[in-house]
Amino acid sequence: MHNKLAIILAGAILTPAFATAQVSANRVEGLRDQSPRWHVITGAKIVVSPGKIIERGILVMRDGHIVSVGADVPVPAGARVWKMDGHILYAGFIDLASQVGVPASMRPVPPGGPPGGRGQAPSLLPAVLPAVASARGSLAAQNRSVRADLHVADLLDWRADEVKAAREQGFAAVLAAPAVGVFRGQSALLSLAETADPKNMVLQTRTAQHLAFEAERGGGPGAGVYPNSIMGAIALVRQTLYDARWYAQKPLPGAERHETNAALESLQSVVNGKQAVFHFADSEQDYQRVA
């Protein structure tokens, strides 16, 4: 049953690819892309399906789609060959919004708090670790919804049951994404392979900074909680990014140095365009607000 399903899915994926991957009859003016459309992986141990393993296999891809795999597959002329001796290749999904490996302080509190806007109740928002809080300075970064300096890789919470459940669903890797606050912190790309040391499963630290227009629930006007509305969350994002740019400026001659601020330090790669930002969208309107 599983093999039959795999064949059906493979046909559904590959057929459109070959139908659309055609060479244009129009003459290309000027420079043109001559990157090879065919790529071949050789020498790797390939796990085709549970129980079916090719010790030294060949995998052929065209335009990013797998064309064939086997122990003795012909290599197309002009293909770029990647020698992967000593590596293991197997199929798997990648979850780009996973809670696997995310510590409790960066996970959303289960629902059940007081009613109100989107986000967490003031009394239920996970607390920032004291050591992290002491490294924060002034400005908007003092707001507890600004958690840009929290890193999943540094606070990794490896739960074997969650890893096993994700792996059984076909996931080979996950982006462990923080899910609390407006500036939620930095994610980490994790492998879900079996291991005795979870730290070895971190494929990439500080993968992206995560944001959301999250208003604290139960924090209506007069409650002393900010942001308590979507408008407030948007204002907090803008002010924090302004602060991060100001923080990067060198003090004028004779002026005092800026106080160290961990949250604004962590946002320097964002304002400099060197780090990706994943923005959670709760509705179609959020897409317009982000844009």
C-alpha positions as CSV (number, residue, x, y, z in Angstrom):
1,M,0.0,0.0,0.0
2,H,2.8,2.4,0.9
3,N,4.7,1.6,-2.3
4,K,1.6,2.1,-4.4
5,L,0.9,5.5,-2.7
6,A,4.5,6.6,-3.3
7,I,4.3,5.8,-7.0
8,I,1.0,7.8,-7.3
9,L,2.5,10.8,-5.5
10,A,5.7,10.7,-7.5
11,G,3.7,10.6,-10.7
12,A,1.6,13.6,-9.6
13,I,4.7,15.6,-8.8
14,L,6.9,14.7,-11.8
15,T,4.3,14.9,-14.5
16,P,3.6,18.7,-14.3
17,A,7.4,19.3,-14.0
18,F,8.1,17.6,-17.3
19,A,5.1,19.2,-18.9
20,T,6.3,22.8,-18.1
21,A,10.1,22.3,-18.3
22,Q,10.4,23.1,-22.0
23,V,13.0,25.0,-23.9
24,S,11.7,28.4,-25.2
25,A,11.7,29.0,-28.9
26,N,12.4,32.7,-28.4
27,R,16.0,33.9,-28.9
28,V,17.6,35.2,-25.7
29,E,19.2,38.6,-25.9
30,G,22.4,39.3,-24.1
31,L,23.5,37.2,-21.1
32,R,21.8,34.0,-20.5
33,D,21.7,31.5,-17.6
34,Q,23.7,28.4,-18.6
35,S,23.4,26.6,-15.2
36,P,23.0,22.8,-15.7
37,R,19.4,21.6,-15.4
38,W,20.6,18.1,-14.5
39,H,22.2,17.3,-11.2
40,V,23.4,13.8,-10.1
41,I,24.4,12.6,-6.6
42,T,26.7,9.7,-6.6
43,G,28.3,7.4,-4.0
44,A,25.9,8.1,-1.2
45,K,24.0,5.5,0.8
46,I,20.4,6.0,-0.3
47,V,17.4,5.0,1.9
48,V,14.7,4.8,-0.8
49,S,12.0,3.6,1.6
50,P,11.8,1.7,4.9
51,G,13.8,-1.5,4.4
52,K,15.0,-0.6,0.9
53,I,18.6,0.7,1.0
54,I,21.1,1.2,-1.8
55,E,24.6,1.1,-0.3
56,R,26.2,3.2,-3.1
57,G,23.5,4.7,-5.2
58,I,22.9,7.3,-7.9
59,L,20.2,9.9,-7.8
60,V,19.4,12.0,-10.8
61,M,17.5,15.3,-10.7
62,R,16.2,17.6,-13.4
63,D,15.0,21.1,-12.5
64,G,14.9,20.2,-8.9
65,H,12.8,17.1,-9.3
66,I,14.0,13.5,-8.8
67,V,14.0,11.7,-12.1
68,S,15.5,8.3,-11.1
69,V,17.4,6.6,-8.4
70,G,19.2,3.3,-8.3
71,A,22.5,1.5,-8.0
72,D,23.3,1.7,-11.7
73,V,21.5,4.7,-13.2
74,P,23.0,6.4,-16.4
75,V,24.3,9.9,-15.8
76,P,22.9,12.4,-18.4
77,A,25.4,14.2,-20.5
78,G,26.3,17.7,-19.2
79,A,24.9,17.0,-15.7
80,R,26.7,18.4,-12.7
81,V,27.9,15.5,-10.6
82,W,28.0,15.7,-6.8
83,K,30.2,13.1,-5.2
84,M,28.7,12.3,-1.8
85,D,30.7,9.3,-0.6
86,G,30.3,8.6,3.1
87,H,26.9,10.5,3.3
88,I,23.4,9.1,3.8
89,L,20.6,10.3,1.7
90,Y,16.9,9.8,2.6
91,A,13.6,11.5,1.9
92,G,12.0,13.7,4.5
93,F,9.9,16.7,5.0
94,I,11.1,20.0,6.6
95,D,8.8,21.7,9.0
96,L,9.5,25.5,8.9
97,A,7.2,26.3,11.9
98,S,7.9,23.6,14.5
99,Q,7.9,23.7,18.3
100,V,10.3,20.7,18.5
101,G,13.3,21.8,20.5
102,V,11.8,25.1,21.5
103,P,12.1,25.8,25.2
104,A,9.0,26.4,27.4
105,S,9.9,30.1,27.7
106,M,9.5,30.5,23.9
107,R,6.3,28.5,23.5
108,P,2.8,29.9,23.6
109,V,0.9,29.3,26.7
110,P,-2.1,26.9,26.1
111,P,-5.4,28.6,25.6
112,G,-7.7,29.3,28.6
113,G,-6.5,32.7,29.7
114,P,-8.8,35.7,30.0
115,P,-10.5,37.0,26.9
116,G,-9.2,39.9,24.9
117,G,-7.0,40.5,21.8
118,R,-4.6,38.2,20.2
119,G,-1.6,36.8,22.1
120,Q,-1.0,35.8,25.6
121,A,-2.6,36.9,28.9
122,P,-0.3,39.2,30.9
123,S,0.0,36.7,33.8
124,L,0.6,33.8,31.4
125,L,3.3,35.2,29.1
126,P,6.4,33.0,29.7
127,A,9.0,34.9,31.8
128,V,12.3,35.8,30.3
129,L,15.2,34.1,32.1
130,P,16.8,36.4,34.8
131,A,20.2,36.2,33.1
132,V,18.7,37.4,29.9
133,A,16.6,40.1,31.4
134,S,19.6,41.6,33.2
135,A,21.4,42.0,29.9
136,R,18.7,44.3,28.5
137,G,18.9,48.0,28.7
138,S,16.5,50.8,28.1
139,L,14.2,51.9,25.2
140,A,11.5,49.7,23.6
141,A,13.7,46.7,24.1
142,Q,12.7,46.7,27.7
143,N,9.2,45.6,26.7
144,R,8.7,42.0,27.5
145,S,7.2,41.4,24.0
146,V,10.7,42.2,22.6
147,R,12.6,39.0,22.9
148,A,14.9,39.3,20.0
149,D,17.9,38.3,22.1
150,L,16.5,34.8,22.8
151,H,18.0,32.0,20.8
152,V,16.5,28.6,20.5
153,A,19.9,27.0,19.9
154,D,21.2,28.3,23.2
155,L,18.1,27.2,25.2
156,L,17.4,23.9,23.3
157,D,14.8,21.8,24.9
158,W,15.1,18.3,23.3
159,R,12.1,16.1,24.0
160,A,12.5,12.6,22.7
161,D,8.8,12.0,22.4
162,E,8.3,15.1,20.2
163,V,11.2,14.2,18.0
164,K,10.0,10.7,17.6
165,A,6.5,11.8,16.7
166,A,7.7,14.3,14.1
167,R,10.1,11.7,12.6
168,E,7.3,9.1,12.3
169,Q,5.2,11.7,10.4
170,G,8.0,11.9,7.8
171,F,9.9,15.0,9.0
172,A,13.7,14.8,8.7
173,A,14.4,18.4,9.9
174,V,12.6,21.3,11.5
175,L,13.0,25.0,12.0
176,A,12.5,25.3,15.7
177,A,10.6,28.6,15.8
178,P,9.9,30.8,18.9
179,A,6.2,31.6,19.2
180,V,5.8,34.2,21.9
181,G,5.9,38.0,21.8
182,V,6.2,40.6,19.1
183,F,10.0,40.1,18.5
184,R,10.0,36.4,19.3
185,G,13.7,35.6,19.0
186,Q,15.9,33.5,16.7
187,S,15.1,30.1,15.4
188,A,17.4,27.2,14.8
189,L,17.4,24.5,12.1
190,L,17.5,21.1,13.6
191,S,18.0,17.5,12.3
192,L,15.7,14.9,13.8
193,A,18.2,12.0,13.6
194,E,18.6,9.8,16.6
195,T,21.4,11.1,18.8
196,A,22.7,10.9,22.3
197,D,23.7,14.6,22.3
198,P,20.9,16.9,21.1
199,K,23.5,19.7,20.5
200,N,24.8,17.7,17.6
201,M,21.5,18.1,15.9
202,V,21.7,21.8,15.4
203,L,22.3,22.3,11.7
204,Q,22.2,26.1,11.8
205,T,22.0,28.6,14.7
206,R,20.2,32.0,14.5
207,T,18.5,31.0,11.3
208,A,16.0,33.8,11.3
209,Q,14.4,36.5,13.5
210,H,10.7,35.9,14.1
211,L,8.1,38.6,14.5
212,A,4.3,38.8,15.0
213,F,1.7,41.5,15.6
214,E,0.8,40.0,19.0
215,A,-1.2,42.0,21.4
216,E,-1.4,40.8,25.0
217,R,-4.8,39.5,26.0
218,G,-6.7,41.0,28.9
219,G,-4.7,44.2,28.5
220,G,-7.3,46.7,27.6
221,P,-7.1,50.4,28.0
222,G,-6.0,51.3,31.5
223,A,-4.6,47.9,32.3
224,G,-1.0,49.1,32.0
225,V,0.0,46.4,29.5
226,Y,1.6,47.3,26.2
227,P,1.0,46.4,23.4
228,N,-2.7,45.7,24.1
229,S,-3.8,46.1,20.5
230,I,-2.6,45.3,17.0
231,M,-1.9,49.0,16.4
232,G,0.3,49.0,19.5
233,A,2.2,45.9,18.3
234,I,2.9,47.6,14.9
235,A,4.1,50.7,16.8
236,L,6.4,48.6,18.9
237,V,7.9,46.9,15.9
238,R,8.6,50.3,14.2
239,Q,10.0,51.9,17.3
240,T,12.2,48.9,18.1
241,L,13.7,48.9,14.6
242,Y,14.3,52.6,14.9
243,D,16.1,52.0,18.2
244,A,18.2,49.3,16.7
245,R,19.4,51.6,13.9
246,W,20.1,54.3,16.4
247,Y,22.0,51.8,18.6
248,A,24.3,51.0,15.7
249,Q,25.4,54.6,15.3
250,K,28.7,55.6,16.9
251,P,28.4,58.2,19.7
252,L,29.6,61.7,18.9
253,P,33.1,62.6,20.1
254,G,33.0,63.3,23.8
255,A,29.5,61.7,24.2
256,E,28.9,58.8,26.5
257,R,28.8,55.3,25.0
258,H,25.5,53.6,24.5
259,E,24.5,51.2,27.3
260,T,24.7,47.6,26.2
261,N,21.4,46.3,25.1
262,A,21.2,42.6,24.2
263,A,17.9,42.8,22.3
264,L,19.1,45.7,20.1
265,E,22.4,43.9,19.6
266,S,20.5,40.9,18.2
267,L,18.6,43.0,15.8
268,Q,21.7,44.5,14.1
269,S,21.9,41.7,11.5
270,V,18.2,42.4,10.7
271,V,18.5,46.2,10.2
272,N,21.7,45.6,8.2
273,G,19.9,43.2,5.8
274,K,22.0,40.2,6.8
275,Q,19.4,38.0,8.5
276,A,16.0,36.8,7.3
277,V,12.8,37.7,9.2
278,F,9.9,35.3,9.4
279,H,6.7,37.3,10.2
280,F,3.7,35.3,11.5
281,A,0.5,36.3,9.8
282,D,-2.7,35.7,11.6
283,S,-5.0,36.9,8.7
284,E,-5.0,38.3,5.2
285,Q,-4.9,41.8,6.8
286,D,-1.6,40.9,8.4
287,Y,0.0,40.4,5.0
288,Q,-0.9,43.9,4.1
289,R,0.4,45.2,7.5
290,V,3.7,43.5,7.1
291,A,4.1,44.8,3.5
